[in-house]
């Protein structure tokens, strides 16, 4: 997807503020001008022979990272290709690298994620030696309140529709604060600081990726 020149100028400037915010939170930020550069950055962070896994990270798929890891010299664990889904999810906690995106993040570097099964947010919080986020600039919000609103009213309804779930948001397009059996808003994770230096890496991409 080609990004408008004016949006690119804005993203170039805003990304520097986000990267400084991440640095202040003991996380490392990068800025990629397009998907190809995002792929190169991700591969520079992920050593060959690493065990790599992920949750449902569409952004990693869209930049070509998943295909590249599958074809390359990496031990990529694809839960979609493993019959025992629970075993595949548990393998993430001992992985070298976990791939993720954010449902939203703030201009000062706070990451916001909502999860149904909670395997994704739990792996982000603890377990894998390194977490690599692929986050497009359209997910950057003013503050935590704005990020939570985006996660609940943009990302969650789209994902509920994508999985064919019977939730109010899938029918209305916005959060109804439901307790539906199908809800995917079970766990909310706000990542405001990394206790371990060099664990969390965030690649900001001048594009619109994921949901």
KAUR-V105687 format. One record per backbone hydrogen bond with DSSP energy under -0.5 kcal/mol. NH is the residue of the N-H (numbers start at 0). CO is the residue of the C=O. Records with the same first field share a line. If there is no record, write none. Layout:
NH=CO ; CO
This chain:
7=3
8=4
9=5
10=6
11=7
12=8
13=9
14=10
15=11 ; 12
16=12
17=13
18=14
19=15
20=16
21=17
22=18
23=19
24=20 ; 21
25=22
26=21
27=199
29=201
31=203
37=33
38=34
39=35
40=36
41=37
42=38
43=39
44=40 ; 41
45=41
46=44
48=72
49=46
51=49 ; 74
52=96
54=98
56=54
57=55
60=56
61=57
62=58
63=60
64=59
65=59
67=63
68=64
69=65
70=66
71=67
73=68 ; 71
74=49
75=73
76=51 ; 74
77=75
78=76
80=77
81=78
84=82
87=83
88=84
89=85
90=86
91=87 ; 88
92=89
93=90
94=91
95=50
96=50
97=129
98=52
99=131
102=111
103=111
104=138
105=109
106=140
108=105
110=190
111=103
112=188
114=186
121=117
122=118
123=119
124=120
125=121
127=125
128=94
129=95
130=198
131=97
132=130 ; 200
133=99
134=132 ; 202
136=204
137=206
138=135
139=136
140=104
146=142
147=143
148=144
149=145
150=146
151=147
152=148
153=149
154=149
155=150
157=153
158=154
159=155
160=156
161=157
162=158
163=160
164=159
166=164
170=166 ; 167
171=167
172=168
182=179
185=114 ; 183
186=114
188=112
190=110 ; 188
191=189
193=24
194=192
196=194
198=195
200=130 ; 198
201=27
202=132 ; 200
203=29 ; 201
204=134
205=31
206=204
208=206
